Amino acid sequence: MEKLITIQGVYKSYEQHHVVSDLNLDVYKGECFTLLGPSGCGKTTMIRLLAGHEVPDKGRITIGDITVVDTETGEYIPPERRALGVVFQDYAVWPHMTVYENIAYPLKMEKRPKEEIDKLVMDMIDVVGMHGLEKRLPSELSGGQQQRVALARALVADPAVMLLDEPLSNLDANLREEMRFEIKDLQRKFGITVMYVTHDQEVALAISDRIAIMDAKGQIRQMGTPYEIFEKPADLFVFKFMGVANFINVREENGEYYIGNGQQLVPGDRPVGQAAKWVLGFRPSDVTVSRTGEGLKGKITKATYLGSTMDYTIAIDGEHFRTAIETHEALVNNLMFKAGEDCLINFKALHWFDAEQLKEVEDL
């Protein structure tokens, strides 16, 4: 695959605070690459460094075959010469310009012929579903429509790369879901390379070809496909950040591993490596609940009806965790439990983690 963006040894600090620390990554032509992490981890700073709005303290960034910044040689190319499309979370559409004028702006800056501008703008208006709204001002548009204008403006000049900084965060839940699919469709249609920044795990999993998980120190903890990130987390930080996570304590006695304070053995594989104490990590979807058959003996301590799902809190030997079952499935399979009822538990997947790591990431 052809590399389009290369980031080498990039550092960025503000006073004594290290925002980005020794960041190294490659983004390939035509892929949607997402920087995902908690607030304050340096995601937006990295986008600003790529766009040229910030300069790294140290490091080198290349886009295509052009070095846009290199702190060793002093090379620096300003934002307007980087051939990038940028969309920010606040849309940044100009309130005094119509939809047409907003989208046409980058083409006018390039001094394109009027006929060419008109064709490109109207074609892009159709692509983003804004036909008939070209004369409206942003104040006459919904949040989703303003975001479409921002996307169209970023795409109209056919940039080498599109940078998207939390572009859906100001939209409601339904619009976020709709727009994330539209962004992916646009990326595929134009074959454009996208660098996407978000703290929203669902968006990242839905639109990304690859994801880099950043921590609060501005360092990458894991890089991989959505499947690899979610199903094969590199460490506890990644596992906990990527969604609702359950943790239960494990007790070792004479080489055997027991759950909590009881005598039920942990099913499946043993841990690899050394730890003074282990915890098991798993997601609610990794839990299978039944009334009969084989499994660990547990008790329903809380049952909550949430419409489409039943949410259960379960206790096993002093340890508590959550799971959920689709209500229809629960009704069909006699799995509508009440608090206080016994149940049997099996696990589809379990991850072994050093208990000391859990303390380090408890504040996430």
Residue, then its C-alpha position, 0 to 999 in steps of 0.5 A: m500500500e502507498k503511504l500518503i502521510t508519515i509522522q515521525g518522532v513528533y513531540k508537542s508541549y505547551e509549557q510543561h505539559h506534553v500533549v504529543s510524545d514521540l508519535n510515529l505513524d503512517v496513513y495509507k492512500g485511500e484509507c480512513f484512519t482514526l485517532l481515538g482517545p480520551s479528551g486531552c490526549g492530543k488528538t486535536t493537536m495532531i490534526r492542527l500539526l498536520a494542517g499546519h496551524e501548529v508547529p511541532d517542537k520536534g519531528r517530521i511530517t510528510i504528506g505525499d512526497i512533500t515534507v510539510v514540516d521538519t524541525e531539524t531542517g527548518e522546513y515548513i509549508p503553510p496551511e494554504r499550501r498543504a492541499l488539505g480539506v479540514v472539517f472542525q466540530d463547530y462546522a466553521v461555515w461562514p454565517h454571512m455566506t450562502v451554502y453556495e458561497n461557502i462551498a465555492y470559497p476554496l475554489k475562488m481562493e485558487k482563482r478557478p474559472k467561474e464556469e468551473i466553480d459553478k459546476l464543481v459547487m453544484d455537483m458537490i451540493d448534489v453529492v451531499g444532498m443539499h440541492g435547492l438549498e444553495k441560496r440559504l444562509p447557515s442560520e437557515l440550516s439545521g446542524g446536520q445541513q451545516q455539517r454537510v456544507a462543511l464536508a462539501r467545502a472540504l471536498v470540493a477542491d479535491p484535497a489529497v487528505m481530509l482532516l476531520d476533527e470531531p465533526l459529529s460531536n455537536l449533532d444529536a444521536n440520530l444525526r450522528e449515526e446518519m452522518r457517520f455513514e454519509i462520511k464513509d460513503l463520501q470517502r469511498k466514493f471519492g477514494i479520499t484519504v481521511m484522518y479522523v479524530t474522535h473520542d467516540q468509540e462507536v463512530a471509530l469502529a463504524i467508519s475506520d479502516r485502522i484505528a490508533i488508540m492514544d492515551a492521556k500522555g499523547q502516546i499510541r497504545q495500539m494500532g490496528t483494524p477495528y476488529e483487532i482493537f476491539e477483540k484483541p486489545a493490547d492492554l487493559f487501557v485499550f480494553k477499558f476504553m473501547g466500551v463497557a467492561n466488566f472486571i472480576n477478581v481471581r484468586e490463585e491457590n496451588g496453581e488453580y484459579y478461582i473466581g472471587n472468594g468461592q470455589q468455582l474454577v475460572p473456565g478456559d485458558r490460563p493467564v500468560g506471564q506473571a502477576a501478583k494478582w489477576v483480574l478477568g476482563f470481559r464485555p457484557s456481550d461475552v456473557t451467556v446466561s441460562r437456567t439449565g445446563e452447564g456453567l458457573k453458578g450465579k445469582i441475578t441481583k438486579a434486573t432492569y427492563l430497557g425496552s429492547t433489552m433486559d439489563y442484568t447485574i449478576a453475582i458470582d462468589g462475591e463478584h458482580f458484573r453486567t450483561a444484557i439480553e435482547t428482550h425478544e430472545a429473553l421471552v422466547n428462551n425463558l430468560m426473563f429473570k427477576a432479582g434473586e433468581d439463580c442462573l448459570i453463566n458461560f463466557k464467550a471470551l475472557h481477557w487476563f489482566d494484571a490487577e495492578q494495571l487496573k488501578e492505573v486506568e481506573d480514572l478513565 
